[in-house]
Structures are given as C-alpha cells and as structure tokens.
Amino acid sequence: QGQPDPDFVFLWLSPHLPAMMRRGALCMSLVGVASGKIYFSETFGDGWESRWTPSKWKESEGTAGKWVASAGKWFSDEVEDKGIQTSED
C-alpha cells in the first residue's frame, strides 16, 4: 500500500527521460506554430470576375472552360460555400 508503483519509478529513473521530455516539449511548441493567421480569403461573392483573371493559355486550342461561381453538389450554405469551377471541359 505504501510502496510506489515499480513502473512509475522505472520511468523516472530511465536514462531516456530527458529525450522524452525534449520530444514532448518540441511537440507542444509545434502546436503554436501550426495555428496561423489567414492572410487571404475569397468568398466568390458579387464581382469575383473583376478580381480573377482567366488564363488565355488554352483559348486558342478551344479547350479552355468558362469559370462560374458555384457551391457544387454538397454545401451547407449555398452563398457562403461558393467557389469557382469550370462549367465546360
């Protein structure tokens, strides 16, 4: 009843403990690096055509599709979830 758990004692006496602590500290510090700030966001609302320039590269071959704003097949909010896609191949 008053004896410490042998596994707990072994962990604290283990020569690998400093390496484990360094690895744990490194992982915890990377959590802060992984969260970031959004510098660019596009909602593709009214006037998106004036903010985006379509490529002319495939136009001469006739293989360039036209871009349209669409929420696609699956969306939660049709207005908020809009993106651009090619309407024809």
RONUTOR-983421 format. One record per residue (C-alpha): residue number from 1; residue in three letters; chain; x, y, z. Coordinates in pm, 1 decimal, padded with zeros to 6 digits. Layout:
// RONUTOR-983421
<site><k>NUM</k><r>ALA</r><c>A</c><x>X</x><y>Y</y><z>Z</z></site>
...
//
This chain:
// RONUTOR-983421
<site><k>1</k><r>GLN</r><c>A</c><x>00000.0</x><y>00000.0</y><z>00000.0</z></site>
<site><k>2</k><r>GLY</r><c>A</c><x>00278.2</x><y>00246.6</y><z>00080.8</z></site>
<site><k>3</k><r>GLN</r><c>A</c><x>00510.3</x><y>00119.7</y><z>-00194.5</z></site>
<site><k>4</k><r>PRO</r><c>A</c><x>00546.9</x><y>00323.1</y><z>-00517.3</z></site>
<site><k>5</k><r>ASP</r><c>A</c><x>00445.6</x><y>00167.7</y><z>-00846.2</z></site>
<site><k>6</k><r>PRO</r><c>A</c><x>00757.9</x><y>-00000.3</y><z>-00994.4</z></site>
<site><k>7</k><r>ASP</r><c>A</c><x>00671.9</x><y>00117.6</y><z>-01348.8</z></site>
<site><k>8</k><r>PHE</r><c>A</c><x>00646.9</x><y>00478.5</y><z>-01227.5</z></site>
<site><k>9</k><r>VAL</r><c>A</c><x>00984.2</x><y>00454.5</y><z>-01051.6</z></site>
<site><k>10</k><r>PHE</r><c>A</c><x>01141.1</x><y>00296.8</y><z>-01360.1</z></site>
<site><k>11</k><r>LEU</r><c>A</c><x>01011.1</x><y>00578.9</y><z>-01581.5</z></site>
<site><k>12</k><r>TRP</r><c>A</c><x>01163.9</x><y>00849.0</y><z>-01362.1</z></site>
<site><k>13</k><r>LEU</r><c>A</c><x>01494.2</x><y>00661.9</y><z>-01333.5</z></site>
<site><k>14</k><r>SER</r><c>A</c><x>01505.5</x><y>00586.7</y><z>-01706.0</z></site>
<site><k>15</k><r>PRO</r><c>A</c><x>01801.8</x><y>00735.6</y><z>-01896.1</z></site>
<site><k>16</k><r>HIS</r><c>A</c><x>01560.8</x><y>00814.2</y><z>-02181.7</z></site>
<site><k>17</k><r>LEU</r><c>A</c><x>01350.6</x><y>01055.5</y><z>-01977.2</z></site>
<site><k>18</k><r>PRO</r><c>A</c><x>01536.1</x><y>01372.6</y><z>-02086.6</z></site>
<site><k>19</k><r>ALA</r><c>A</c><x>01494.8</x><y>01271.6</y><z>-02451.6</z></site>
<site><k>20</k><r>MET</r><c>A</c><x>01125.6</x><y>01201.1</y><z>-02394.7</z></site>
<site><k>21</k><r>MET</r><c>A</c><x>01079.5</x><y>01537.2</y><z>-02225.8</z></site>
<site><k>22</k><r>ARG</r><c>A</c><x>01259.2</x><y>01718.3</y><z>-02508.3</z></site>
<site><k>23</k><r>ARG</r><c>A</c><x>01044.8</x><y>01539.9</y><z>-02764.6</z></site>
<site><k>24</k><r>GLY</r><c>A</c><x>00729.1</x><y>01627.7</y><z>-02571.9</z></site>
<site><k>25</k><r>ALA</r><c>A</c><x>00833.7</x><y>01992.1</y><z>-02538.7</z></site>
<site><k>26</k><r>LEU</r><c>A</c><x>00908.9</x><y>02006.0</y><z>-02910.4</z></site>
<site><k>27</k><r>CYS</r><c>A</c><x>00566.8</x><y>01863.9</y><z>-02997.7</z></site>
<site><k>28</k><r>MET</r><c>A</c><x>00393.7</x><y>02113.2</y><z>-02768.4</z></site>
<site><k>29</k><r>SER</r><c>A</c><x>00585.1</x><y>02404.4</y><z>-02920.5</z></site>
<site><k>30</k><r>LEU</r><c>A</c><x>00486.9</x><y>02296.1</y><z>-03272.6</z></site>
<site><k>31</k><r>VAL</r><c>A</c><x>00120.0</x><y>02324.2</y><z>-03180.0</z></site>
<site><k>32</k><r>GLY</r><c>A</c><x>00165.3</x><y>02701.0</y><z>-03155.2</z></site>
<site><k>33</k><r>VAL</r><c>A</c><x>00342.9</x><y>02711.9</y><z>-03491.0</z></site>
<site><k>34</k><r>ALA</r><c>A</c><x>00069.3</x><y>02509.1</y><z>-03662.1</z></site>
<site><k>35</k><r>SER</r><c>A</c><x>-00201.5</x><y>02760.3</y><z>-03581.2</z></site>
<site><k>36</k><r>GLY</r><c>A</c><x>-00171.0</x><y>03058.9</y><z>-03808.2</z></site>
<site><k>37</k><r>LYS</r><c>A</c><x>-00335.0</x><y>03372.6</y><z>-03938.0</z></site>
<site><k>38</k><r>ILE</r><c>A</c><x>-00537.4</x><y>03383.8</y><z>-04259.2</z></site>
<site><k>39</k><r>TYR</r><c>A</c><x>-00385.9</x><y>03641.6</y><z>-04493.9</z></site>
<site><k>40</k><r>PHE</r><c>A</c><x>-00609.3</x><y>03583.0</y><z>-04796.1</z></site>
<site><k>41</k><r>SER</r><c>A</c><x>-00970.7</x><y>03478.5</y><z>-04814.9</z></site>
<site><k>42</k><r>GLU</r><c>A</c><x>-01202.6</x><y>03482.1</y><z>-05115.0</z></site>
<site><k>43</k><r>THR</r><c>A</c><x>-01577.3</x><y>03430.4</y><z>-05084.5</z></site>
<site><k>44</k><r>PHE</r><c>A</c><x>-01656.1</x><y>03448.9</y><z>-05459.2</z></site>
<site><k>45</k><r>GLY</r><c>A</c><x>-01947.6</x><y>03680.3</y><z>-05397.1</z></site>
<site><k>46</k><r>ASP</r><c>A</c><x>-02066.2</x><y>03951.2</y><z>-05637.7</z></site>
<site><k>47</k><r>GLY</r><c>A</c><x>-01789.2</x><y>04092.1</y><z>-05856.1</z></site>
<site><k>48</k><r>TRP</r><c>A</c><x>-01548.0</x><y>03797.0</y><z>-05828.1</z></site>
<site><k>49</k><r>GLU</r><c>A</c><x>-01494.1</x><y>03814.3</y><z>-06206.5</z></site>
<site><k>50</k><r>SER</r><c>A</c><x>-01321.8</x><y>04152.7</y><z>-06169.2</z></site>
<site><k>51</k><r>ARG</r><c>A</c><x>-01081.5</x><y>04010.8</y><z>-05907.1</z></site>
<site><k>52</k><r>TRP</r><c>A</c><x>-00978.5</x><y>03699.2</y><z>-06100.8</z></site>
<site><k>53</k><r>THR</r><c>A</c><x>-00812.7</x><y>03684.8</y><z>-06443.0</z></site>
<site><k>54</k><r>PRO</r><c>A</c><x>-00889.5</x><y>03378.4</y><z>-06655.2</z></site>
<site><k>55</k><r>SER</r><c>A</c><x>-00599.0</x><y>03219.7</y><z>-06838.5</z></site>
<site><k>56</k><r>LYS</r><c>A</c><x>-00572.2</x><y>03264.7</y><z>-07216.3</z></site>
<site><k>57</k><r>TRP</r><c>A</c><x>-00330.8</x><y>02970.7</y><z>-07249.0</z></site>
<site><k>58</k><r>LYS</r><c>A</c><x>-00575.8</x><y>02707.1</y><z>-07384.5</z></site>
<site><k>59</k><r>GLU</r><c>A</c><x>-00812.9</x><y>02950.9</y><z>-07552.1</z></site>
<site><k>60</k><r>SER</r><c>A</c><x>-00653.7</x><y>02908.9</y><z>-07898.1</z></site>
<site><k>61</k><r>GLU</r><c>A</c><x>-00699.7</x><y>02530.5</y><z>-07878.3</z></site>
<site><k>62</k><r>GLY</r><c>A</c><x>-01063.2</x><y>02567.5</y><z>-07777.7</z></site>
<site><k>63</k><r>THR</r><c>A</c><x>-01008.6</x><y>02362.1</y><z>-07462.1</z></site>
<site><k>64</k><r>ALA</r><c>A</c><x>-01037.2</x><y>02642.3</y><z>-07205.4</z></site>
<site><k>65</k><r>GLY</r><c>A</c><x>-01352.8</x><y>02613.9</y><z>-06997.1</z></site>
<site><k>66</k><r>LYS</r><c>A</c><x>-01555.3</x><y>02906.0</y><z>-06866.1</z></site>
<site><k>67</k><r>TRP</r><c>A</c><x>-01546.5</x><y>02981.0</y><z>-06495.6</z></site>
<site><k>68</k><r>VAL</r><c>A</c><x>-01866.9</x><y>03005.9</y><z>-06293.2</z></site>
<site><k>69</k><r>ALA</r><c>A</c><x>-01929.7</x><y>03060.7</y><z>-05923.3</z></site>
<site><k>70</k><r>SER</r><c>A</c><x>-02098.4</x><y>02756.9</y><z>-05774.5</z></site>
<site><k>71</k><r>ALA</r><c>A</c><x>-02144.1</x><y>02590.7</y><z>-05436.4</z></site>
<site><k>72</k><r>GLY</r><c>A</c><x>-02110.9</x><y>02249.8</y><z>-05603.1</z></site>
<site><k>73</k><r>LYS</r><c>A</c><x>-02320.0</x><y>01945.3</y><z>-05524.0</z></site>
<site><k>74</k><r>TRP</r><c>A</c><x>-02268.8</x><y>01937.2</y><z>-05144.5</z></site>
<site><k>75</k><r>PHE</r><c>A</c><x>-02285.1</x><y>02251.0</y><z>-04935.5</z></site>
<site><k>76</k><r>SER</r><c>A</c><x>-02409.3</x><y>02377.7</y><z>-04603.6</z></site>
<site><k>77</k><r>ASP</r><c>A</c><x>-02485.5</x><y>02735.6</y><z>-04707.5</z></site>
<site><k>78</k><r>GLU</r><c>A</c><x>-02509.6</x><y>02791.1</y><z>-05082.6</z></site>
<site><k>79</k><r>VAL</r><c>A</c><x>-02399.4</x><y>03156.5</y><z>-05068.2</z></site>
<site><k>80</k><r>GLU</r><c>A</c><x>-02114.0</x><y>03109.5</y><z>-04816.9</z></site>
<site><k>81</k><r>ASP</r><c>A</c><x>-01977.0</x><y>02789.6</y><z>-04974.5</z></site>
<site><k>82</k><r>LYS</r><c>A</c><x>-01937.8</x><y>02923.8</y><z>-05328.1</z></site>
<site><k>83</k><r>GLY</r><c>A</c><x>-01617.3</x><y>02866.9</y><z>-05519.7</z></site>
<site><k>84</k><r>ILE</r><c>A</c><x>-01524.2</x><y>02886.6</y><z>-05885.8</z></site>
<site><k>85</k><r>GLN</r><c>A</c><x>-01524.7</x><y>02590.8</y><z>-06120.6</z></site>
<site><k>86</k><r>THR</r><c>A</c><x>-01508.3</x><y>02531.5</y><z>-06493.1</z></site>
<site><k>87</k><r>SER</r><c>A</c><x>-01855.6</x><y>02491.5</y><z>-06640.1</z></site>
<site><k>88</k><r>GLU</r><c>A</c><x>-01742.7</x><y>02307.9</y><z>-06950.6</z></site>
<site><k>89</k><r>ASP</r><c>A</c><x>-01447.1</x><y>02088.7</y><z>-07040.3</z></site>
//
